[in-house]
Amino acid sequence: MSSAKKTRRGLTLYEQNPFVGSAVVNTKQGVKKITNKSGDMMMVSQSTGEIVSQAGMTGFWHSQPVDKTQFVKLYVNGVKAFKELTGAGTKVFELLYLEVQKQIGKDKVHLAYAGIDQDITPMSIATYTRGMRELMDKGFIAPSMVQGLYYINPDYMWNGDRLAFVKEFRLHAAKAVGKGPDRDPNTADMFDQAPAGDGNGN
């Protein structure tokens, strides 16, 4: 669980992303069946787009490079929360979206009124303040211990491979409790107990 503390304004500041748990629960890995123009059946990973297997080798598979920053994904829970935003929340969400575009595979963004390009997203300080509070209340972001640095909710939106992020979180969580993938659960930890002696200090 993330360490947190309250501020005078009632905000909770977090040392770690408080949303990761829900993202872990809601991130599913699987494959889907598609056919190419020749009718061949292929199994494609939903998380990576990689062809897992193919029945028959006729036909062609076309791959086109794209700019990953075009694809900030808004998930079901994020869409639901977005529909509840007011005008101020929607304006500040645009700022958040633009920042997430720059942070591929990252769960943190910098947001500050002084950093707003008023030519692109014009708004008053009052609108910004209301909108930021709304995004926090709706669960899009959570303030970190560092001023101006916010955790984004991977269960709502993500730029990049969310599955890879979730796998990394699970790996660190397992290691934190001494259950890393390299440890045999049937092998005793040498530090769990003192070694048995022969009574002579040996």
N, C-alpha and C positions, 0 to 999 in steps of 0.2 A: 504494500500500500504506500502511496506517495506521502512524504512528509509535507505538512502544510502549516501555514500560520495565517491568522486573521490580521487585517489592516484596520486602521481607524475608520475607514469608509465601509467596513463590512465585507470587503473582498477577501477571498481566500487565495493565498499565493502558494504555488506548488513547486516542489523540487523536481518532480518527475511528472510526465504526462498522465493526468488522472483518467483519460478516456481510453487508454490502451486495452483495458480489460474487456470493454464492450466490443471493441474492434476485433479482438481475438475470438470472441464468441461468434461474431457475425461474419467472419471471413471464412469462406468455404473454398476448398480446393477440389476440382473435379475436371472431367472432360466432357465434351459434347460431340455428337456425331454430325458431320457435314459431308456433302458430296461435292466433287468438282464437276466441271462441265462434261466430263466423260462418264459421270455416274459412279465413279469409284468412291467407296466409303472410307472416310478418314476419321480418326479420333484426335481431336485437338484440345490441348490443355486450355481451360478457361482462364487460368491465371497468367500464362505466358504466351499463348497463341502458338506454341510449338506443336508440330505434328507428332503425336505419340506413336501411332501406327497407321498403316494404310493397307486396305485390302485391294490388291492389284496395283501395278506400278505404271499403268498407262495414264496419259493426261499430264497436265503441268500444274505446278503450284507456284503462284505468282506472289512475290514478296516485294513490298514497296517501303523504302525508308521514310519515316515521318519525324516531325519535330515533336518530341515528347511533351513539350510545354503546352501543346495544343490540347492536351487531354487531362485536364483537371477533372477527376471523377466526382460527381455528387451522388451519394448513395441514397437508398430509400429513406432512411431516417433523416438524412440531411434535407431531402426534398420536402418531407413533412414539416420540418422545423423552418425551412425557408418560406413556406407558404404562410407562416404565422408572423413573419417580420413586418414591422411598420415601414413607413417611408425612410425613416432615419436608419433603421436596421438594414434595409436593402441597400442604401447608399454606402454604408460602411462595409457591408458584405462584398460590394464591388472592390473595395480596397483590399479586403482579405483575399479575394479571388486572384487579384493581380499579383499579390505577394506570394501566394501558394504556387502560381505559375513559375516563379523564380526558384522555388525550393523543391526540386525533384527528389523524392525519397526522404524528405525531412519532415519532422513533426513539429517544428517551431518556425515562427515568423516574427519579424519586427514590425510593429505598428505604432505610429506616433503622429499626432496632428501636424507637427512641424515638418514631417516628411511627405505630406500630401502634395501632389502636383495639382494645384487648383485649376489648371487649364484642362486637365483630364477628368478629374473628379472634384468639382467645386463643392465646398460645403463649409458651414460655419462650425466654430468650436462647439457650440451647443448641440448641433446635429451629430457631430462626431462623438461627443460624450454620451449622448443618448443611444446612439447606434452601437457603440462599443459595449455599453452595459447590457443592451439587448442581446448581442451576440454571445455574451458570457452567460446571461440568464437562460438562453435557449440551448446552450451547450455546444456552440460552434467552436469556442475558444475558452482557454483558461489562463489566467495570468501566472507567470513564473516568478521566481524570486528576483529576477533581473528586470529592472524597469524597462518597459517597452517591448519585452520579449514574451510571446504568448505561445502556448501549446495549441495546436489545432486538433480537432476531434477526427481521428482516422475513420471512425464509424460513420461520419457525416460526409467527409470529403478527403481526397488524397490525390497527390500528383506523383505518378510512378507506379512501382510494383508494391502494392499494399501487402501482398502475401509474403514477400521477402522481409518487409518490416516486421510483420507479425511473427515470422519464424525466428528472426533475430531476438525479438522480445522474449519469446518462449525459451530460447537458448540461454539468455542471460538469467531468466527467472529460475530455470532448472539449476544452473550453476550456483545461484545465490543460496539455494537450499541444499546444496551438496548432491544434486542429482544430475550432474552433467552427463552428456552422452558418452563420454569416454570412461565412465566409472561403472564397473560391474556391480550391480546391486547385491550380488551374492558374496562379494569380497568384503571383509571387514576393513574398516578404515584404521590405519595404524595409529591414528591419534585419538580414536574413540575410547581407548582404554589403555591402562599401563600394561607393559609386557609382563608376562608371568616370570617370576624369578625362581631360583632354586633354593631360596632361603639364605644364601650366603652373599647376597648382593650381586649375583651374576645373572 
